[in-house]
Amino acid sequence: MTSPTLLRVSRTWRPEDRAEAQIRSIAFDVPGSGEGAIEVEMTYAAEPGAVLDLGLEGPGGYVGWSGGARSRVVVSQGWATPGYVPQAVEPGMWCVLIGLHRVPASGAAMELTVRVVEPSVVEEHRRSEPEDPEPREVAGEAAGLRRGLPTVDGMRWLAGDFHSHTVHSDGSLSVGGLAALAVSRGLDFLAVTDHNTTSHHAHLPGVGRRHGITLVPGQEVTRDVGHANVFGDVGLVDFRSPPETWAAQAASRGGLLSVNHPLGGDCAWLLPVDRPQVAEVWHSSWAQVPTWGAPLAWWLQTPGTTPIGGSDFHLRGSDGLPGSPTTWVLAEGDDILGAVRAGRTAVSAGVDGPLLLRDGDGVVALRAEGLILTGFGHRRCVLRDDRVRVPEWQGPAWLEDGDRAIHALCP
């Protein structure tokens, strides 16, 4: 049986098209009763420098986004490709979203097809996705790493990571696979921040309970002028909206926005910075040049910004693993975002490495013997013990080695 074709477009995108508008909408009409499924397929010539992104919008609004990670996606009421929200294929006007991420001088020749498909095709897509692993016990549960951490008014320090990806955008693991990996790394919490989608949010509570980890709902709002993570189950902050409104949108719904990897190469933050409340000061890319002082300098020039860290994990072998770096939050119960709002954070290179935490009016350094404690207006101090508390320490502090590589910091 031939699948009815709803749209077929051939077009070569030019640099002038991208300069005019980076996100393009191509409309198509869906007839019928709202049952069934549609499949969108977008391919383009593999010219050097050509990168096109894919997304979808329905009569009821935004459906999802897969960026450049997929060329075929399916949507139905019972199931949708990760990155897209399952829903009835309502009759009316739909739009394929094409992101002109990179368009070389020679152009990017695109072929786009939308067709109605049978349930067997939906099942084919479903079977191709990675399965969640079974939960497993993790020896020691990193309890030894928590021993000796200071507590304040009943609050405790939790270890986590504020930046990670799954198959709901351009990651390689299912939500369960990512959770299992994070648990094996000794983390208490992990923010799952897939690009320009919230389709993963529905899976987080159940997966977190099964694997014994708090999975924080997140989304990486991604534009070519900057990336920002929105934390909290606050609905979609649409990447097509003006970037200067993202923080206000998040806050109005009880969420929190963080500027991501502000010095991150071709995805650096190119928008005005007016003392962001939270910023991903420490990104896994810092490990490539540990003596690079720019991230620390950027943070110190934005006083009042709460620092967090993120591995930006996508795929084993291509990014830092979850917890590289580790963000520590001093939380009341499991209120992780409340701790960040209050500025109770610290960042270290890893969950089991040197650590620097706020402790009352001072700081305490753990597992840092031989490192140097320093900060604005303070003498550089070589630490001679595995646990050192320095009272009356005002302002940011960090631990560095003799080569000036940073090992931990706290506000």
C-alpha positions as CSV (number, residue, x, y, z in Angstrom):
1,M,0.0,0.0,0.0
2,T,1.4,3.4,-1.0
3,S,1.6,6.0,1.8
4,P,-0.2,9.2,0.9
5,T,2.2,12.0,0.4
6,L,1.3,15.4,2.0
7,L,4.3,17.4,1.0
8,R,7.3,17.1,-1.3
9,V,9.8,19.9,-1.7
10,S,13.2,20.3,-3.3
11,R,15.1,23.4,-2.6
12,T,18.6,24.7,-2.5
13,W,19.2,27.0,0.4
14,R,21.7,29.8,-0.1
15,P,23.8,31.9,2.4
16,E,21.4,34.8,1.6
17,D,18.5,32.7,2.8
18,R,20.2,32.1,6.2
19,A,21.1,35.8,6.5
20,E,17.5,36.7,5.9
21,A,16.0,34.2,8.4
22,Q,17.7,31.2,10.1
23,I,14.4,29.3,10.9
24,R,12.1,28.6,8.0
25,S,8.6,27.1,8.1
26,I,7.2,25.0,5.2
27,A,3.4,24.4,5.6
28,F,1.4,21.4,4.7
29,D,-2.2,20.4,5.2
30,V,-3.3,17.3,7.0
31,P,-6.8,16.0,6.1
32,G,-8.8,13.4,8.0
33,S,-9.9,12.7,11.5
34,G,-6.8,13.1,13.7
35,E,-6.0,9.4,13.7
36,G,-2.9,7.7,12.2
37,A,0.7,9.0,11.9
38,I,2.8,11.2,9.8
39,E,6.5,10.8,8.9
40,V,8.8,13.7,8.0
41,E,12.0,13.0,6.1
42,M,14.5,15.7,5.3
43,T,17.8,15.0,3.6
44,Y,20.4,17.3,2.1
45,A,23.6,17.1,0.1
46,A,26.6,16.4,2.2
47,E,28.5,19.5,1.1
48,P,31.3,20.6,3.4
49,G,29.9,23.0,6.0
50,A,26.2,22.2,5.3
51,V,24.1,21.6,8.4
52,L,20.3,21.7,8.4
53,D,18.1,21.2,11.4
54,L,14.6,19.7,11.6
55,G,11.5,20.4,13.7
56,L,7.7,20.3,13.5
57,E,4.7,22.5,14.5
58,G,1.1,21.4,14.4
59,P,-2.3,23.2,14.5
60,G,-2.0,23.3,18.3
61,G,1.5,24.6,18.4
62,Y,5.1,23.4,18.7
63,V,5.5,19.6,18.4
64,G,9.3,19.1,18.7
65,W,12.8,19.5,17.4
66,S,15.6,17.1,16.5
67,G,18.0,19.6,15.1
68,G,20.6,18.0,12.9
69,A,20.5,14.6,14.8
70,R,17.8,12.9,12.6
71,S,16.7,12.9,9.0
72,R,13.4,10.9,9.7
73,V,10.9,11.5,12.4
74,V,7.4,10.2,13.1
75,V,4.5,11.6,15.2
76,S,1.4,9.7,16.3
77,Q,-0.9,9.8,19.3
78,G,0.6,6.7,20.8
79,W,4.3,7.4,20.2
80,A,6.6,9.9,18.6
81,T,10.3,10.0,17.8
82,P,12.2,11.3,20.9
83,G,12.4,15.0,20.7
84,Y,8.7,15.2,19.6
85,V,5.6,15.1,21.8
86,P,3.2,12.2,21.0
87,Q,-0.2,13.6,19.9
88,A,-3.0,13.0,17.6
89,V,-2.4,14.0,14.0
90,E,-5.1,16.7,14.0
91,P,-6.4,17.8,10.6
92,G,-5.4,21.3,9.6
93,M,-2.2,23.3,8.8
94,W,1.1,21.9,10.0
95,C,4.6,23.3,9.4
96,V,8.0,21.6,9.0
97,L,10.6,23.8,10.7
98,I,14.0,23.9,8.9
99,G,16.9,25.4,10.7
100,L,19.6,26.8,8.4
101,H,22.4,26.2,10.9
102,R,25.2,26.2,8.4
103,V,24.9,27.0,4.7
104,P,28.1,27.0,2.6
105,A,28.7,29.3,-0.4
106,S,27.7,26.5,-2.7
107,G,24.4,26.1,-1.0
108,A,22.6,23.2,0.7
109,A,20.3,21.1,-1.6
110,M,17.4,19.8,0.5
111,E,14.8,17.2,-0.2
112,L,11.7,17.2,2.1
113,T,8.8,14.7,2.2
114,V,5.9,14.4,4.6
115,R,3.7,11.3,4.3
116,V,0.9,9.5,6.1
117,V,2.2,6.1,7.5
118,E,0.8,2.9,8.9
119,P,1.3,1.8,12.5
120,S,4.0,-0.6,11.4
121,V,6.2,2.3,10.4
122,V,5.7,3.9,13.8
123,E,6.7,0.6,15.4
124,E,9.8,0.4,13.1
125,H,10.9,3.8,14.4
126,R,10.2,2.7,18.0
127,R,12.2,-0.4,17.8
128,S,15.2,1.5,16.5
129,E,15.5,3.5,19.7
130,P,17.8,2.4,22.5
131,E,16.2,0.6,25.4
132,D,16.5,1.6,29.1
133,P,18.8,-0.6,31.1
134,E,17.8,-2.3,34.3
135,P,18.7,-0.4,37.5
136,R,21.7,-1.8,39.4
137,E,23.3,-1.4,42.7
138,V,26.4,0.8,42.8
139,A,29.0,-0.3,45.3
140,G,29.4,2.1,48.2
141,E,27.0,4.6,46.6
142,A,29.8,7.2,46.9
143,A,29.1,7.3,50.6
144,G,32.8,7.7,51.4
145,L,33.0,10.8,49.2
146,R,30.3,12.4,51.3
147,R,32.0,11.8,54.6
148,G,33.3,15.0,56.1
149,L,31.2,17.4,54.0
150,P,30.0,20.3,56.2
151,T,26.3,20.6,56.9
152,V,24.4,23.9,57.6
153,D,21.0,24.0,59.4
154,G,20.2,20.5,58.3
155,M,21.0,21.1,54.7
156,R,23.4,18.8,52.9
157,W,25.7,19.0,49.9
158,L,24.6,17.0,46.9
159,A,26.7,16.2,43.8
160,G,25.4,16.6,40.3
161,D,25.6,17.9,36.8
162,F,23.5,20.6,35.2
163,H,24.0,19.8,31.5
164,S,23.4,16.5,29.6
165,H,21.6,15.1,26.5
166,T,19.7,12.0,25.5
167,V,18.2,10.7,22.3
168,H,15.5,13.3,22.7
169,S,18.0,15.6,21.0
170,D,21.5,14.8,19.9
171,G,22.6,12.4,22.7
172,S,23.2,8.7,22.3
173,L,21.5,7.2,25.4
174,S,17.9,6.8,26.4
175,V,16.8,8.7,29.6
176,G,17.2,5.5,31.5
177,G,20.7,4.8,30.0
178,L,21.8,8.3,31.0
179,A,20.4,8.0,34.5
180,A,22.2,4.7,35.0
181,L,25.5,6.2,33.8
182,A,25.1,9.2,36.2
183,V,24.4,6.9,39.2
184,S,27.5,4.8,38.3
185,R,29.5,8.1,38.5
186,G,28.3,8.8,42.0
187,L,25.9,11.6,41.3
188,D,22.9,12.5,43.4
189,F,21.2,14.6,40.7
190,L,21.4,15.3,36.9
191,A,19.7,17.9,34.8
192,V,18.5,16.5,31.5
193,T,18.7,19.4,29.0
194,D,17.8,18.3,25.5
195,H,17.9,20.9,22.8
196,N,14.7,23.0,22.1
197,T,12.3,20.3,23.4
198,T,10.6,19.1,26.6
199,S,9.6,15.7,25.2
200,H,11.9,14.0,27.7
201,H,10.3,15.6,30.8
202,A,7.4,13.1,31.0
203,H,10.0,10.3,31.4
204,L,12.1,11.9,34.2
205,P,10.2,11.2,37.4
206,G,9.7,7.5,36.8
207,V,13.2,6.9,35.5
208,G,14.7,8.8,38.4
209,R,12.7,6.7,40.9
210,R,13.8,3.5,39.3
211,H,17.5,4.4,39.3
212,G,17.6,6.3,42.6
213,I,18.7,9.7,41.2
214,T,16.9,13.1,41.0
215,L,16.5,14.0,37.3
216,V,16.0,17.7,37.0
217,P,13.8,18.8,34.1
218,G,15.7,21.0,31.7
219,Q,15.9,22.3,28.2
220,E,18.8,23.8,26.3
221,V,17.3,26.8,24.4
222,T,19.6,26.8,21.4
223,R,20.3,29.6,18.9
224,D,23.4,30.4,16.9
225,V,23.9,33.5,19.1
226,G,24.0,31.6,22.4
227,H,22.7,28.6,24.4
228,A,20.9,28.7,27.7
229,N,19.6,26.0,30.0
230,V,16.1,26.5,31.5
231,F,15.6,24.4,34.6
232,G,12.3,23.3,36.0
233,D,9.1,21.7,34.7
234,V,7.9,25.0,33.2
235,G,6.9,24.1,29.7
236,L,8.7,25.1,26.6
237,V,10.7,28.2,26.3
238,D,10.6,28.5,22.5
239,F,14.0,29.1,21.0
240,R,12.4,31.2,18.3
241,S,11.3,33.9,20.9
242,P,13.7,36.8,21.5
243,P,16.6,35.7,23.6
244,E,16.3,38.7,25.9
245,T,12.9,37.3,27.1
246,W,14.1,33.7,27.9
247,A,15.0,34.5,31.6
248,A,11.8,36.3,32.2
249,Q,9.8,33.5,30.6
250,A,11.5,30.9,32.8
251,A,11.1,33.0,36.0
252,S,7.4,33.7,35.4
253,R,6.7,30.0,35.4
254,G,8.9,29.2,38.4
255,G,11.9,28.1,36.5
256,L,15.5,29.2,36.4
257,L,17.8,30.2,33.4
258,S,21.5,29.7,33.1
259,V,23.8,31.1,30.4
260,N,25.7,28.1,28.9
261,H,29.4,27.8,28.1
262,P,29.7,31.6,27.5
263,L,33.1,31.2,25.9
264,G,32.3,28.0,24.1
265,G,33.8,28.4,20.6
266,D,31.2,28.5,17.9
267,C,28.4,28.3,20.5
268,A,29.7,31.1,22.7
269,W,27.2,33.6,24.3
270,L,27.0,36.5,21.8
271,L,24.2,38.4,23.6
272,P,24.5,41.2,26.1
273,V,25.3,40.0,29.6
274,D,23.9,41.9,32.5
275,R,24.9,39.9,35.5
276,P,23.0,36.7,34.8
277,Q,21.7,35.1,37.9
278,V,23.3,31.7,37.0
279,A,26.0,30.7,34.5
280,E,27.7,27.6,33.4
281,V,31.1,28.9,34.4
282,W,32.7,25.4,34.2
283,H,32.1,23.4,31.0
284,S,33.7,20.0,30.3
285,S,35.7,21.7,27.5
286,W,37.8,23.4,30.1
287,A,39.6,20.1,30.7
288,Q,41.1,20.3,27.2
289,V,43.3,23.3,28.4
290,P,43.2,23.2,32.2
291,T,45.4,26.3,32.5
292,W,43.0,28.4,30.4
293,G,42.0,31.3,32.7
294,A,39.3,32.8,30.6
295,P,36.3,31.0,32.2
296,L,37.4,32.0,35.7
297,A,38.0,35.6,34.5
298,W,34.6,35.8,32.8
299,W,32.9,34.7,36.0
300,L,34.9,37.2,38.2
301,Q,33.7,40.0,35.8
302,T,30.1,39.1,36.5
303,P,29.8,39.6,40.3
304,G,26.7,38.1,41.8
305,T,26.4,35.3,39.2
306,T,26.0,31.9,40.8
307,P,28.4,29.4,39.1
308,I,27.4,25.9,38.0
309,G,29.1,23.3,35.9
310,G,28.1,21.0,33.2
311,S,29.6,18.0,31.3
312,D,27.4,18.6,28.2
313,F,27.4,14.8,27.8
314,H,26.2,13.5,24.5
315,L,28.2,10.4,23.7
316,R,30.9,8.4,25.4
317,G,34.3,9.4,24.1
318,S,33.2,12.8,22.7
319,D,32.4,14.8,25.8
320,G,33.0,14.8,29.5
321,L,31.2,12.0,31.3
322,P,28.4,13.1,33.7
323,G,30.0,14.7,36.7
324,S,33.0,16.1,34.8
325,P,32.8,18.8,36.2
326,T,30.6,18.2,39.3
327,T,28.3,20.9,40.7
328,W,27.7,20.7,44.4
329,V,24.5,22.3,45.9
330,L,23.7,22.8,49.6
331,A,20.1,21.7,49.5
332,E,17.2,21.5,51.8
333,G,15.9,18.1,51.1
334,D,15.8,17.6,47.4
335,D,15.2,21.3,46.5
336,I,18.1,21.5,44.1
337,L,16.9,24.6,42.2
338,G,16.2,26.4,45.5
339,A,19.8,25.9,46.5
340,V,21.0,27.4,43.1
341,R,18.6,30.4,43.5
342,A,20.1,31.0,46.9
343,G,23.7,30.8,45.5
344,R,24.6,27.7,47.5
345,T,26.8,26.1,44.9
346,A,30.4,25.0,44.3
347,V,32.1,23.3,41.3
348,S,34.9,20.8,41.1
349,A,36.6,19.0,38.3
350,G,35.0,15.7,39.4
351,V,33.0,14.0,42.1
352,D,36.0,12.4,43.8
353,G,38.6,15.2,43.4
354,P,39.6,18.3,45.4
355,L,36.6,20.2,46.6
356,L,36.1,23.8,48.0
357,L,32.9,24.5,49.9
358,R,31.4,27.4,51.8
359,D,31.2,26.7,55.6
360,G,29.6,29.5,57.6
361,D,31.8,32.6,57.4
362,G,34.7,30.7,55.8
363,V,35.6,28.0,53.3
364,V,36.6,24.4,53.8
365,A,39.0,22.6,51.3
366,L,38.7,18.8,51.1
367,R,41.1,16.3,49.4
368,A,43.2,19.3,48.4
369,E,46.6,18.7,50.1
370,G,49.3,20.4,48.1
371,L,47.0,22.8,46.2
372,I,46.9,26.5,46.5
373,L,43.8,28.3,47.9
374,T,43.4,31.8,46.6
375,G,40.9,34.6,45.7
376,F,40.6,38.4,45.4
377,G,42.1,40.2,48.4
378,H,43.4,37.0,50.0
379,R,46.9,35.6,50.3
380,R,47.8,32.5,48.3
381,C,47.9,29.7,50.8
382,V,49.4,26.2,50.2
383,L,47.3,23.6,51.9
384,R,49.1,21.2,54.1
385,D,46.3,18.8,55.1
386,D,43.5,16.8,53.4
387,R,40.9,19.0,55.2
388,V,41.5,22.7,55.9
389,R,39.0,25.2,57.1
390,V,39.8,28.9,56.6
391,P,37.5,31.2,58.6
392,E,36.3,34.7,57.5
393,W,36.8,34.3,53.8
394,Q,34.9,36.9,51.8
395,G,34.3,36.6,48.1
396,P,35.0,33.9,45.5
397,A,37.6,31.3,46.2
398,W,39.3,28.7,44.1
399,L,41.9,25.9,44.3
400,E,44.7,25.9,41.7
401,D,47.9,23.9,41.3
402,G,51.5,25.1,40.5
403,D,50.6,25.3,36.8
404,R,47.6,27.5,37.6
405,A,45.1,24.9,36.5
406,I,41.8,25.2,38.5
407,H,40.6,22.2,40.5
408,A,37.6,23.7,42.4
409,L,35.8,27.0,43.0
410,C,33.0,28.4,45.1
411,P,31.3,31.8,45.2
